[in-house]
Amino acid sequence: MAKPTYYIDENCIDCDLCHETAPEMFARDDDEGRSVVTRPPATDEELSLYREAAEACPVEAIREEK
């Protein structure tokens, strides 16, 4: 069974919401002009925060593919 993939797609408007929700998993990529996932969630609590950020994302750019 493959592990899920976590990423932010090109629709990101770099609104900072994900950084505020889970700063240990999200960061700004100044070269790309958008946010990126720095590492996947490592615990159930982090997964919850990741999904909270994804749910709150105004452009639905935070992705999780299974």
N, C-alpha and C positions, 0 to 999 in steps of 0.2 A: 504494500500500500504506500503510495507516494505521500510525502509530507506536503501540507498546504504551502502555497506561495503567497507571500505578503508583499504588496507594493502600492505605490501611488501612481496613477496613470497621468497622462499628459493634460488632463482637464484641470489639474490642480491650479488654484489661484493663489496659493501660498498665504492663506488667511490667518495662519498661526494657531488655529483651533486645535489641530492635532498635537502641536508642540506643547500647548497648555494642558491638554488631557493626559498625554503620555510622553514627556520629554525624553525618557530613556529609550524610546523606540523610534522617534521622529526627529528630523533635523531639516534645516533649510540647505538646499544646494544652490549657492549663489550663481554657479556657472549655468545651471539649468533654469534658474528663476522659479523654482517650485520646491515643495517639500519632498523628502524621500524617507523611506523606512530604513533605519540604520541597522536594525536587527529584528528578527521575528520575536513574537512573544515567547517567553520561556516558562511562564507559570500560568495557572488558570486565572489568577488576578490580572496579570498582564494581558492575557487574551481578552478578558472582559473590558479592560481599558482600551485595547486596540479596537474592539467592536463598538465601544461607545464613541470613539473618535470617528469611526467609519459611519456610524449612524448619524452623527452630528455634522458631517462634512457637507457643506452647502452645494457642492457640485458632484457628490458621490464619487470622488476620485480615489478614495482609500479602498483597496481591493484585497480580497482573500479568495484564492482559488484552491479548490480541493482536488 
